[in-house]
Amino acid sequence: MLRVKYELDRLGMTQAAFAEKAQVSTASLSRIVNGKEPAYPKRGRRIADALGWRGTIDELFSELEVK
């Protein structure tokens, strides 16, 4: 699971609501969260900012081992 998906689940927001907040399309967000498309720099930054992410962009879009 990508850390960004974990963070969205933790917030309890739907992808549609978060996509609007981050100013990205719902389809793009879905592909990014599911690891099917990279979070290109501008979209990645908008997603990180909307999450209030304080780590690096690379950390946000990296694999997270969930136990």
PDB file of N, CA, C and O in Angstrom, chain B, residues numbered from 101:
ATOM      1  N   MET B 101       0.850  -1.176   0.000  1.00  0.00           N
ATOM      2  CA  MET B 101       0.000   0.000   0.000  1.00  0.00           C
ATOM      3  C   MET B 101       0.897   1.241   0.000  1.00  0.00           C
ATOM      4  O   MET B 101       1.897   1.300   0.715  1.00  0.00           O
ATOM      5  N   LEU B 102       0.525   2.216  -0.804  1.00  0.00           N
ATOM      6  CA  LEU B 102       1.261   3.479  -0.799  1.00  0.00           C
ATOM      7  C   LEU B 102       0.870   4.285   0.437  1.00  0.00           C
ATOM      8  O   LEU B 102      -0.274   4.246   0.889  1.00  0.00           O
ATOM      9  N   ARG B 103       1.835   5.006   0.963  1.00  0.00           N
ATOM     10  CA  ARG B 103       1.581   5.819   2.160  1.00  0.00           C
ATOM     11  C   ARG B 103       0.441   6.814   1.918  1.00  0.00           C
ATOM     12  O   ARG B 103      -0.343   7.080   2.829  1.00  0.00           O
ATOM     13  N   VAL B 104       0.342   7.357   0.727  1.00  0.00           N
ATOM     14  CA  VAL B 104      -0.716   8.324   0.440  1.00  0.00           C
ATOM     15  C   VAL B 104      -2.091   7.672   0.631  1.00  0.00           C
ATOM     16  O   VAL B 104      -3.008   8.320   1.135  1.00  0.00           O
ATOM     17  N   LYS B 105      -2.247   6.429   0.247  1.00  0.00           N
ATOM     18  CA  LYS B 105      -3.524   5.730   0.452  1.00  0.00           C
ATOM     19  C   LYS B 105      -3.792   5.560   1.942  1.00  0.00           C
ATOM     20  O   LYS B 105      -4.913   5.766   2.407  1.00  0.00           O
ATOM     21  N   TYR B 106      -2.764   5.186   2.680  1.00  0.00           N
ATOM     22  CA  TYR B 106      -2.897   5.043   4.133  1.00  0.00           C
ATOM     23  C   TYR B 106      -3.347   6.364   4.761  1.00  0.00           C
ATOM     24  O   TYR B 106      -4.239   6.380   5.609  1.00  0.00           O
ATOM     25  N   GLU B 107      -2.728   7.466   4.341  1.00  0.00           N
ATOM     26  CA  GLU B 107      -3.069   8.782   4.905  1.00  0.00           C
ATOM     27  C   GLU B 107      -4.500   9.173   4.562  1.00  0.00           C
ATOM     28  O   GLU B 107      -5.197   9.740   5.403  1.00  0.00           O
ATOM     29  N   LEU B 108      -4.951   8.883   3.345  1.00  0.00           N
ATOM     30  CA  LEU B 108      -6.333   9.185   2.967  1.00  0.00           C
ATOM     31  C   LEU B 108      -7.302   8.350   3.799  1.00  0.00           C
ATOM     32  O   LEU B 108      -8.321   8.859   4.266  1.00  0.00           O
ATOM     33  N   ASP B 109      -6.985   7.066   3.983  1.00  0.00           N
ATOM     34  CA  ASP B 109      -7.840   6.204   4.807  1.00  0.00           C
ATOM     35  C   ASP B 109      -7.892   6.709   6.243  1.00  0.00           C
ATOM     36  O   ASP B 109      -8.947   6.698   6.878  1.00  0.00           O
ATOM     37  N   ARG B 110      -6.749   7.151   6.746  1.00  0.00           N
ATOM     38  CA  ARG B 110      -6.674   7.664   8.118  1.00  0.00           C
ATOM     39  C   ARG B 110      -7.557   8.899   8.287  1.00  0.00           C
ATOM     40  O   ARG B 110      -8.186   9.080   9.330  1.00  0.00           O
ATOM     41  N   LEU B 111      -7.601   9.742   7.264  1.00  0.00           N
ATOM     42  CA  LEU B 111      -8.439  10.944   7.331  1.00  0.00           C
ATOM     43  C   LEU B 111      -9.925  10.623   7.201  1.00  0.00           C
ATOM     44  O   LEU B 111     -10.776  11.402   7.629  1.00  0.00           O
ATOM     45  N   GLY B 112     -10.225   9.483   6.614  1.00  0.00           N
ATOM     46  CA  GLY B 112     -11.621   9.100   6.436  1.00  0.00           C
ATOM     47  C   GLY B 112     -12.325   9.878   5.335  1.00  0.00           C
ATOM     48  O   GLY B 112     -13.554   9.958   5.312  1.00  0.00           O
ATOM     49  N   MET B 113     -11.550  10.447   4.428  1.00  0.00           N
ATOM     50  CA  MET B 113     -12.140  11.194   3.316  1.00  0.00           C
ATOM     51  C   MET B 113     -12.314  10.285   2.112  1.00  0.00           C
ATOM     52  O   MET B 113     -11.523   9.368   1.890  1.00  0.00           O
ATOM     53  N   THR B 114     -13.344  10.546   1.349  1.00  0.00           N
ATOM     54  CA  THR B 114     -13.481   9.818   0.099  1.00  0.00           C
ATOM     55  C   THR B 114     -12.456  10.360  -0.896  1.00  0.00           C
ATOM     56  O   THR B 114     -11.994  11.495  -0.778  1.00  0.00           O
ATOM     57  N   GLN B 115     -12.115   9.534  -1.867  1.00  0.00           N
ATOM     58  CA  GLN B 115     -11.176  10.005  -2.884  1.00  0.00           C
ATOM     59  C   GLN B 115     -11.757  11.184  -3.652  1.00  0.00           C
ATOM     60  O   GLN B 115     -11.026  12.103  -4.022  1.00  0.00           O
ATOM     61  N   ALA B 116     -13.065  11.166  -3.896  1.00  0.00           N
ATOM     62  CA  ALA B 116     -13.698  12.269  -4.631  1.00  0.00           C
ATOM     63  C   ALA B 116     -13.588  13.585  -3.855  1.00  0.00           C
ATOM     64  O   ALA B 116     -13.257  14.620  -4.434  1.00  0.00           O
ATOM     65  N   ALA B 117     -13.862  13.550  -2.561  1.00  0.00           N
ATOM     66  CA  ALA B 117     -13.779  14.764  -1.744  1.00  0.00           C
ATOM     67  C   ALA B 117     -12.337  15.249  -1.653  1.00  0.00           C
ATOM     68  O   ALA B 117     -12.070  16.448  -1.735  1.00  0.00           O
ATOM     69  N   PHE B 118     -11.414  14.311  -1.482  1.00  0.00           N
ATOM     70  CA  PHE B 118     -10.020  14.714  -1.376  1.00  0.00           C
ATOM     71  C   PHE B 118      -9.496  15.235  -2.701  1.00  0.00           C
ATOM     72  O   PHE B 118      -8.730  16.198  -2.724  1.00  0.00           O
ATOM     73  N   ALA B 119      -9.892  14.617  -3.805  1.00  0.00           N
ATOM     74  CA  ALA B 119      -9.450  15.067  -5.125  1.00  0.00           C
ATOM     75  C   ALA B 119      -9.852  16.523  -5.349  1.00  0.00           C
ATOM     76  O   ALA B 119      -9.077  17.315  -5.885  1.00  0.00           O
ATOM     77  N   GLU B 120     -11.058  16.860  -4.938  1.00  0.00           N
ATOM     78  CA  GLU B 120     -11.522  18.248  -5.069  1.00  0.00           C
ATOM     79  C   GLU B 120     -10.656  19.178  -4.213  1.00  0.00           C
ATOM     80  O   GLU B 120     -10.248  20.248  -4.666  1.00  0.00           O
ATOM     81  N   LYS B 121     -10.385  18.766  -2.988  1.00  0.00           N
ATOM     82  CA  LYS B 121      -9.559  19.570  -2.086  1.00  0.00           C
ATOM     83  C   LYS B 121      -8.151  19.770  -2.644  1.00  0.00           C
ATOM     84  O   LYS B 121      -7.574  20.850  -2.523  1.00  0.00           O
ATOM     85  N   ALA B 122      -7.603  18.715  -3.259  1.00  0.00           N
ATOM     86  CA  ALA B 122      -6.242  18.762  -3.793  1.00  0.00           C
ATOM     87  C   ALA B 122      -6.183  19.319  -5.221  1.00  0.00           C
ATOM     88  O   ALA B 122      -5.101  19.493  -5.780  1.00  0.00           O
ATOM     89  N   GLN B 123      -7.332  19.591  -5.793  1.00  0.00           N
ATOM     90  CA  GLN B 123      -7.428  20.129  -7.148  1.00  0.00           C
ATOM     91  C   GLN B 123      -6.795  19.203  -8.188  1.00  0.00           C
ATOM     92  O   GLN B 123      -6.043  19.637  -9.061  1.00  0.00           O
ATOM     93  N   VAL B 124      -7.124  17.914  -8.064  1.00  0.00           N
ATOM     94  CA  VAL B 124      -6.739  16.924  -9.071  1.00  0.00           C
ATOM     95  C   VAL B 124      -8.006  16.156  -9.437  1.00  0.00           C
ATOM     96  O   VAL B 124      -8.966  16.132  -8.666  1.00  0.00           O
ATOM     97  N   SER B 125      -8.009  15.537 -10.598  1.00  0.00           N
ATOM     98  CA  SER B 125      -9.196  14.788 -10.988  1.00  0.00           C
ATOM     99  C   SER B 125      -9.307  13.526 -10.132  1.00  0.00           C
ATOM    100  O   SER B 125      -8.309  12.978  -9.665  1.00  0.00           O
ATOM    101  N   THR B 126     -10.528  13.093  -9.946  1.00  0.00           N
ATOM    102  CA  THR B 126     -10.771  11.877  -9.177  1.00  0.00           C
ATOM    103  C   THR B 126     -10.095  10.683  -9.843  1.00  0.00           C
ATOM    104  O   THR B 126      -9.529   9.826  -9.164  1.00  0.00           O
ATOM    105  N   ALA B 127     -10.153  10.627 -11.168  1.00  0.00           N
ATOM    106  CA  ALA B 127      -9.533   9.513 -11.898  1.00  0.00           C
ATOM    107  C   ALA B 127      -8.026   9.499 -11.691  1.00  0.00           C
ATOM    108  O   ALA B 127      -7.445   8.440 -11.455  1.00  0.00           O
ATOM    109  N   SER B 128      -7.386  10.662 -11.777  1.00  0.00           N
ATOM    110  CA  SER B 128      -5.942  10.735 -11.561  1.00  0.00           C
ATOM    111  C   SER B 128      -5.584  10.338 -10.134  1.00  0.00           C
ATOM    112  O   SER B 128      -4.637   9.581  -9.923  1.00  0.00           O
ATOM    113  N   LEU B 129      -6.320  10.836  -9.165  1.00  0.00           N
ATOM    114  CA  LEU B 129      -6.045  10.497  -7.775  1.00  0.00           C
ATOM    115  C   LEU B 129      -6.171   8.994  -7.562  1.00  0.00           C
ATOM    116  O   LEU B 129      -5.337   8.394  -6.884  1.00  0.00           O
ATOM    117  N   SER B 130      -7.186   8.389  -8.123  1.00  0.00           N
ATOM    118  CA  SER B 130      -7.379   6.950  -7.983  1.00  0.00           C
ATOM    119  C   SER B 130      -6.191   6.182  -8.552  1.00  0.00           C
ATOM    120  O   SER B 130      -5.693   5.250  -7.921  1.00  0.00           O
ATOM    121  N   ARG B 131      -5.739   6.569  -9.740  1.00  0.00           N
ATOM    122  CA  ARG B 131      -4.587   5.891 -10.354  1.00  0.00           C
ATOM    123  C   ARG B 131      -3.320   6.091  -9.521  1.00  0.00           C
ATOM    124  O   ARG B 131      -2.524   5.164  -9.376  1.00  0.00           O
ATOM    125  N   ILE B 132      -3.132   7.276  -8.981  1.00  0.00           N
ATOM    126  CA  ILE B 132      -1.953   7.567  -8.159  1.00  0.00           C
ATOM    127  C   ILE B 132      -2.000   6.748  -6.865  1.00  0.00           C
ATOM    128  O   ILE B 132      -1.015   6.103  -6.504  1.00  0.00           O
ATOM    129  N   VAL B 133      -3.117   6.772  -6.183  1.00  0.00           N
ATOM    130  CA  VAL B 133      -3.266   6.073  -4.904  1.00  0.00           C
ATOM    131  C   VAL B 133      -3.094   4.563  -5.074  1.00  0.00           C
ATOM    132  O   VAL B 133      -2.595   3.884  -4.177  1.00  0.00           O
ATOM    133  N   ASN B 134      -3.505   4.051  -6.215  1.00  0.00           N
ATOM    134  CA  ASN B 134      -3.395   2.617  -6.469  1.00  0.00           C
ATOM    135  C   ASN B 134      -2.088   2.228  -7.154  1.00  0.00           C
ATOM    136  O   ASN B 134      -1.919   1.081  -7.568  1.00  0.00           O
ATOM    137  N   GLY B 135      -1.167   3.179  -7.274  1.00  0.00           N
ATOM    138  CA  GLY B 135       0.151   2.890  -7.815  1.00  0.00           C
ATOM    139  C   GLY B 135       0.200   2.644  -9.308  1.00  0.00           C
ATOM    140  O   GLY B 135       1.167   2.069  -9.806  1.00  0.00           O
ATOM    141  N   LYS B 136      -0.823   3.068 -10.030  1.00  0.00           N
ATOM    142  CA  LYS B 136      -0.877   2.846 -11.470  1.00  0.00           C
ATOM    143  C   LYS B 136      -0.345   4.027 -12.272  1.00  0.00           C
ATOM    144  O   LYS B 136      -0.147   3.932 -13.483  1.00  0.00           O
ATOM    145  N   GLU B 137      -0.119   5.134 -11.586  1.00  0.00           N
ATOM    146  CA  GLU B 137       0.372   6.353 -12.241  1.00  0.00           C
ATOM    147  C   GLU B 137       1.232   7.102 -11.236  1.00  0.00           C
ATOM    148  O   GLU B 137       0.878   7.195 -10.060  1.00  0.00           O
ATOM    149  N   PRO B 138       2.355   7.634 -11.686  1.00  0.00           N
ATOM    150  CA  PRO B 138       3.178   8.398 -10.744  1.00  0.00           C
ATOM    151  C   PRO B 138       2.520   9.739 -10.404  1.00  0.00           C
ATOM    152  O   PRO B 138       1.733  10.280 -11.181  1.00  0.00           O
ATOM    153  N   ALA B 139       2.855  10.243  -9.253  1.00  0.00           N
ATOM    154  CA  ALA B 139       2.361  11.564  -8.850  1.00  0.00           C
ATOM    155  C   ALA B 139       3.350  12.585  -9.390  1.00  0.00           C
ATOM    156  O   ALA B 139       4.315  12.949  -8.717  1.00  0.00           O
ATOM    157  N   TYR B 140       3.105  13.033 -10.589  1.00  0.00           N
ATOM    158  CA  TYR B 140       4.001  13.999 -11.204  1.00  0.00           C
ATOM    159  C   TYR B 140       4.157  15.204 -10.282  1.00  0.00           C
ATOM    160  O   TYR B 140       3.275  15.464  -9.464  1.00  0.00           O
ATOM    161  N   PRO B 141       5.244  15.934 -10.393  1.00  0.00           N
ATOM    162  CA  PRO B 141       5.582  16.960  -9.394  1.00  0.00           C
ATOM    163  C   PRO B 141       4.460  17.916  -8.983  1.00  0.00           C
ATOM    164  O   PRO B 141       4.245  18.119  -7.788  1.00  0.00           O
ATOM    165  N   LYS B 142       3.756  18.495  -9.922  1.00  0.00           N
ATOM    166  CA  LYS B 142       2.728  19.475  -9.532  1.00  0.00           C
ATOM    167  C   LYS B 142       1.569  18.812  -8.801  1.00  0.00           C
ATOM    168  O   LYS B 142       1.105  19.319  -7.780  1.00  0.00           O
ATOM    169  N   ARG B 143       1.097  17.674  -9.322  1.00  0.00           N
ATOM    170  CA  ARG B 143      -0.006  16.981  -8.647  1.00  0.00           C
ATOM    171  C   ARG B 143       0.449  16.431  -7.304  1.00  0.00           C
ATOM    172  O   ARG B 143      -0.288  16.493  -6.320  1.00  0.00           O
ATOM    173  N   GLY B 144       1.649  15.900  -7.263  1.00  0.00           N
ATOM    174  CA  GLY B 144       2.190  15.376  -6.008  1.00  0.00           C
ATOM    175  C   GLY B 144       2.253  16.438  -4.939  1.00  0.00           C
ATOM    176  O   GLY B 144       1.911  16.179  -3.785  1.00  0.00           O
ATOM    177  N   ARG B 145       2.685  17.633  -5.303  1.00  0.00           N
ATOM    178  CA  ARG B 145       2.772  18.745  -4.353  1.00  0.00           C
ATOM    179  C   ARG B 145       1.379  19.160  -3.891  1.00  0.00           C
ATOM    180  O   ARG B 145       1.179  19.423  -2.706  1.00  0.00           O
ATOM    181  N   ARG B 146       0.405  19.222  -4.814  1.00  0.00           N
ATOM    182  CA  ARG B 146      -0.972  19.596  -4.425  1.00  0.00           C
ATOM    183  C   ARG B 146      -1.568  18.567  -3.469  1.00  0.00           C
ATOM    184  O   ARG B 146      -2.251  18.925  -2.510  1.00  0.00           O
ATOM    185  N   ILE B 147      -1.305  17.287  -3.734  1.00  0.00           N
ATOM    186  CA  ILE B 147      -1.806  16.231  -2.857  1.00  0.00           C
ATOM    187  C   ILE B 147      -1.154  16.352  -1.485  1.00  0.00           C
ATOM    188  O   ILE B 147      -1.841  16.288  -0.465  1.00  0.00           O
ATOM    189  N   ALA B 148       0.158  16.526  -1.452  1.00  0.00           N
ATOM    190  CA  ALA B 148       0.881  16.660  -0.184  1.00  0.00           C
ATOM    191  C   ALA B 148       0.381  17.870   0.604  1.00  0.00           C
ATOM    192  O   ALA B 148       0.158  17.780   1.811  1.00  0.00           O
ATOM    193  N   ASP B 149       0.206  18.990  -0.075  1.00  0.00           N
ATOM    194  CA  ASP B 149      -0.273  20.201   0.600  1.00  0.00           C
ATOM    195  C   ASP B 149      -1.676  20.008   1.165  1.00  0.00           C
ATOM    196  O   ASP B 149      -1.966  20.438   2.281  1.00  0.00           O
ATOM    197  N   ALA B 150      -2.547  19.359   0.389  1.00  0.00           N
ATOM    198  CA  ALA B 150      -3.924  19.139   0.851  1.00  0.00           C
ATOM    199  C   ALA B 150      -3.960  18.204   2.057  1.00  0.00           C
ATOM    200  O   ALA B 150      -4.845  18.317   2.906  1.00  0.00           O
ATOM    201  N   LEU B 151      -3.006  17.288   2.135  1.00  0.00           N
ATOM    202  CA  LEU B 151      -2.906  16.389   3.289  1.00  0.00           C
ATOM    203  C   LEU B 151      -2.258  17.058   4.493  1.00  0.00           C
ATOM    204  O   LEU B 151      -2.392  16.584   5.622  1.00  0.00           O
ATOM    205  N   GLY B 152      -1.557  18.157   4.251  1.00  0.00           N
ATOM    206  CA  GLY B 152      -0.771  18.769   5.313  1.00  0.00           C
ATOM    207  C   GLY B 152       0.482  17.949   5.588  1.00  0.00           C
ATOM    208  O   GLY B 152       0.997  17.945   6.706  1.00  0.00           O
ATOM    209  N   TRP B 153       0.965  17.261   4.570  1.00  0.00           N
ATOM    210  CA  TRP B 153       2.117  16.362   4.685  1.00  0.00           C
ATOM    211  C   TRP B 153       3.381  17.146   4.988  1.00  0.00           C
ATOM    212  O   TRP B 153       3.668  18.142   4.323  1.00  0.00           O
ATOM    213  N   ARG B 154       4.143  16.707   5.988  1.00  0.00           N
ATOM    214  CA  ARG B 154       5.367  17.409   6.385  1.00  0.00           C
ATOM    215  C   ARG B 154       6.637  16.678   5.959  1.00  0.00           C
ATOM    216  O   ARG B 154       7.734  17.229   6.052  1.00  0.00           O
ATOM    217  N   GLY B 155       6.490  15.440   5.494  1.00  0.00           N
ATOM    218  CA  GLY B 155       7.650  14.690   5.024  1.00  0.00           C
ATOM    219  C   GLY B 155       7.970  15.037   3.582  1.00  0.00           C
ATOM    220  O   GLY B 155       7.461  16.017   3.039  1.00  0.00           O
ATOM    221  N   THR B 156       8.810  14.232   2.973  1.00  0.00           N
ATOM    222  CA  THR B 156       9.155  14.463   1.570  1.00  0.00           C
ATOM    223  C   THR B 156       8.074  13.875   0.665  1.00  0.00           C
ATOM    224  O   THR B 156       7.299  13.008   1.069  1.00  0.00           O
ATOM    225  N   ILE B 157       8.048  14.368  -0.555  1.00  0.00           N
ATOM    226  CA  ILE B 157       7.107  13.842  -1.553  1.00  0.00           C
ATOM    227  C   ILE B 157       7.399  12.368  -1.793  1.00  0.00           C
ATOM    228  O   ILE B 157       6.478  11.560  -1.910  1.00  0.00           O
ATOM    229  N   ASP B 158       8.679  12.018  -1.867  1.00  0.00           N
ATOM    230  CA  ASP B 158       9.050  10.617  -2.083  1.00  0.00           C
ATOM    231  C   ASP B 158       8.499   9.718  -0.984  1.00  0.00           C
ATOM    232  O   ASP B 158       8.049   8.607  -1.265  1.00  0.00           O
ATOM    233  N   GLU B 159       8.526  10.178   0.254  1.00  0.00           N
ATOM    234  CA  GLU B 159       7.989   9.380   1.366  1.00  0.00           C
ATOM    235  C   GLU B 159       6.485   9.181   1.219  1.00  0.00           C
ATOM    236  O   GLU B 159       5.969   8.090   1.464  1.00  0.00           O
ATOM    237  N   LEU B 160       5.790  10.232   0.822  1.00  0.00           N
ATOM    238  CA  LEU B 160       4.341  10.168   0.704  1.00  0.00           C
ATOM    239  C   LEU B 160       3.904   9.152  -0.339  1.00  0.00           C
ATOM    240  O   LEU B 160       2.876   8.495  -0.176  1.00  0.00           O
ATOM    241  N   PHE B 161       4.681   9.019  -1.411  1.00  0.00           N
ATOM    242  CA  PHE B 161       4.292   8.124  -2.495  1.00  0.00           C
ATOM    243  C   PHE B 161       5.091   6.829  -2.507  1.00  0.00           C
ATOM    244  O   PHE B 161       5.182   6.156  -3.535  1.00  0.00           O
ATOM    245  N   SER B 162       5.666   6.484  -1.369  1.00  0.00           N
ATOM    246  CA  SER B 162       6.421   5.239  -1.250  1.00  0.00           C
ATOM    247  C   SER B 162       5.533   4.128  -0.691  1.00  0.00           C
ATOM    248  O   SER B 162       4.461   4.379  -0.138  1.00  0.00           O
ATOM    249  N   GLU B 163       6.007   2.906  -0.850  1.00  0.00           N
ATOM    250  CA  GLU B 163       5.299   1.747  -0.300  1.00  0.00           C
ATOM    251  C   GLU B 163       5.370   1.777   1.224  1.00  0.00           C
ATOM    252  O   GLU B 163       6.406   2.108   1.802  1.00  0.00           O
ATOM    253  N   LEU B 164       4.287   1.435   1.848  1.00  0.00           N
ATOM    254  CA  LEU B 164       4.203   1.386   3.296  1.00  0.00           C
ATOM    255  C   LEU B 164       3.818  -0.039   3.673  1.00  0.00           C
ATOM    256  O   LEU B 164       2.817  -0.564   3.186  1.00  0.00           O
ATOM    257  N   GLU B 165       4.590  -0.647   4.516  1.00  0.00           N
ATOM    258  CA  GLU B 165       4.268  -2.000   4.960  1.00  0.00           C
ATOM    259  C   GLU B 165       3.274  -1.905   6.100  1.00  0.00           C
ATOM    260  O   GLU B 165       3.585  -1.375   7.167  1.00  0.00           O
ATOM    261  N   VAL B 166       2.079  -2.420   5.869  1.00  0.00           N
ATOM    262  CA  VAL B 166       1.025  -2.367   6.868  1.00  0.00           C
ATOM    263  C   VAL B 166       0.869  -3.752   7.473  1.00  0.00           C
ATOM    264  O   VAL B 166       0.741  -4.747   6.760  1.00  0.00           O
ATOM    265  N   LYS B 167       0.883  -3.799   8.781  1.00  0.00           N
ATOM    266  CA  LYS B 167       0.773  -5.099   9.473  1.00  0.00           C
ATOM    267  C   LYS B 167      -0.613  -5.332   9.979  1.00  0.00           C
ATOM    268  O   LYS B 167      -0.884  -6.370  10.583  1.00  0.00           O
TER     269      LYS B 167
END
